[in-house]
Amino acid sequence: MSDRAALLELIRRYVDEALSEAEFQQLQDQLRGDSESRRLFRDYLELDAAIESWSDGVQMEAPDHEAMIASSSSRSSSARYPASMKRAFRVLSTLACGVCLIFFAIWVASDHSPVWATVSEVTQGVMIEGNGESRRAQPGDQLRASESIAVTEDASARITVMGLGSATLGPQTRLQRSGNGRSIELANGFARITPDQQKASRPWRIRTPQAEATVTTTEFNIASAEGRTALRVSEGSVHLTSRRSGAAEDVGAGTLAVVESNSPIVVAPCRRGSALIIVSPKPPHAIWNEFNQIISERLLNARLWQMGFRVDVKTFDDVQKSDLEDRAIVIVSLFDDGVGEPAIDRIELAKADIPVICLEPEGFPHLGMTLPLEGVGFGFGRGGSTVEFADIGHPIAAGQPNPGNDLLRATTGWGRPEGEGTLIAHLAGQPQHAVLFVYDRNQLMADLRAPARRVALFLDPYRVDKPRPEEWRLLEEAVKWCVAEEQP
Amino acid sequence: MTAGRYDRHDEFLRRFTAHQTAIYGFVRSMVSRREDAREVMQEVAVVLWAKFDEFDESKKFRRWACGVAKFEVLSFLRDRARDRLRFDESLLSVLAEEAIADDSGDSRRGALDGCLEKLAPESRQLVLNAYSPGVSIHSLAIARGQSAMSLYKVLHRIRLMLLECIERSAVAKGTT
C-alpha cells in the first residue's frame, strides 16, 4: 500500500470512527509532520461534511455567481433566434423570475434558526408553537430555537434534545430552549430527562419559574406547577438552586426536592421508579367508570405528575407481574366483585416490595390488609357519613378538618385494620369501620407482614367528581407517605 | 425583533447558510465523533449569531466564523480531556490555522454538486442512505446483504472518486 493510500485508509477509519488508539496516534504523528497530509485530511473531512449536509437536505448554497454570469453570457447568443422566440424567452424569463421571487420570499419568511430538539413520539394534543404560529407535532418534526413544545391535558410526548438526550413530557407541559446553548426552560408541567451518556458530558441547565437544575449525565424527573417545582433524581446528583432565594442543594439519587417561591428547598427521601394505577376496564356501574377516569386523570394530570412521577395506567385485565418492575408506588382503584381480585392475586401484589394504596375494600383482604370476611374484615353501607380522624397527628391527616368532614355522601366502604395497623380515620361514631388505615413496612397485617408501606383509603365514587382541596390532599399525602419510606 | 434586527438576522442567515458546510467541515476535522461535531456545530451557530454584531463586513465570513468555531471546538475538547481519540492542542492549532487561511475550499464545495450528479444512480442512492440521520452502517449493510466492512470500503471508494472529481473541476477552473 502506498503512503498516500495508507494515509487515506487512516483518514477513512477516522471518519468512520473505527480507529484504534495506536492508529489514532499514527494519524496524529503523520498530520503533525506533513502539511500535505494535513491538506488531504482537511479535504477528506470537508468532503464528508459536505456529503452529510447534502444528504440532510439542509444545504442552502448561496447563489452561484459564476453560473449566473455564464447564463447571462449565453443569453447574448440568443440573437441567433427569431423575434417570436425572443419574446417567448422574455415571457418565460419573467415568469421564472416571479417564481424565484416567491420562493425567495418563502425562504426569507421561514425560520432557519438552529434546531434544538426533534420530536420522537407524540399523542394527540401536542403542539409546536413559535413565531406567532402553532402546528400539530408529528414524529420527526424539528424544534427551532424560536419554538416551544406544548403538551395539553391528556397528552404526552417524547423529544430528543440535541446534546442532552431524551425528554419525556407529561400533560400540561410547555418546554422551550432557553437563551444560551445548553439550557432549556420548563415553563410548566413535567419532564423526565434521560441524558445520552455519550453526549451530555457538559452541564445542562433546566430552568423552571421557581428553580434551576444543573445536570450532566443524571437521570431525573422535574415538574413545575402551581408555584412549585418538584425534582426527583433517579441516579447521580442534580445541583438545584432556588431562583428566588439563591439557596442551593445537591439532590442525590432516591430523593425528592421541592422548591416553592418563598420557602427553603425541602429535600426528602423518595423511592425511585414510576407510578402505576390499576383501573377497571368496563365496570357494571357507570359511576365506577367515571371514578376510574377521574382518579387516573386527576392523579395523572394534577397530582402525581406534579409530584415528579411518570404515571402508567393499566386495567385489571391487562396488568402483568412485569408491570410492577421499577415502580415507586401502585394505586389500586375501585372494581366490581370478581374484576380486580384475580389481577391482584395474579401479579402477586400482596408480596410486592412496593408501596400500595388500595381504594377498593374488596381488595383489602387480597393484599393481606384485612380479614377476608365481608361484614367483618371489610364492608359497605349506604347513605352518607362524615369522617372522624382518630390520628390527626399522622402525616396523611395533615391539614384535615376534624371532626365533621362529609367525604362520604352516598356509599360507605370500610375496612378493619389488623395486627399492627394504624387507624387514621373512620366513619363517624364507628371506630371499627375504618376508611383510612395504614401499615408501615414489616408491620403485621391480617396474615402477613407488610413488604412495603400499605394504605387503605376509601374514596366515595359519588364524590370524586366534585373534589375539594382537602379530599385530594388526603390522596397526595398518602402518596407522599408511601414513597418517603427508605428502601432497605 | 425590530425591523433592523430582522434585516440583520436575514443577513446572518444568508452568510451562515452559504458557509455552514465549510464551518461544519472545519469542526469535523478537529472533533473525531460525528455526533460530537454536530453538537459543537449547534453551539457554534448560536454563538455566531450572538457575536454577529462584532463581525467586520470587510472580512471574509468563513474565516471569521471558523475563528469563532475554533474556540468552541477547543472548549468542547477541553471538557473531554480524557477522550483518548483527541488530537493534541498544538496539532489542533495548526489544523485550525491552515483551514482558516485556506480559501480554496469555496470553489471545491461548489464542484461537489456536479460531481455527485456524475455518480452512478446506485452509488448516489447508497451515499444518501448511508448519510441519512439515524441510519447505522451496520443496519444498512444487513439490509444490503453485505458486511459492514465491505460497505465502509465501498463508501471510501465513492469518497475518493468524489475527491478526484472535485480536484479535476478545481483544476479546470484554475484553482487548486
Interface residues (C-beta under 8 A of the other chain):
Chain A: L8 E9 R12 Y14 D16 E17 A18 L19 E21 F24 Q28 L31 R32 S35 R38 R39 F41 R42 D43 Y44 L45 E46 L47 D48 A49 A50 I51 E52 S53 W54 S55 D56 V58 Q59 M60 E61 A62 D64 E66 V108 H112 S113 P114 V115 W116 A145 M162 G163 N180 G181 R182 Q198 K199 S201 R202
Chain B: D10 L13 R14 T17 A18 Q20 T21 A22 Y24 G25 F26 V27 R28 S29 S32 R33 R34 E35 D36 R38 E39 Q42 E43 A45 V46 V47 W49 F76 D79 R80 R84 L85 F87 D88 S90 L91 V94 L95 E98 A99 D102 G105 R108 R109 G110 L112 D113 L116 V127 L128 Y131 S132 P133 I137 Y152 L155 H156 R159 L160 L162 L163 I166
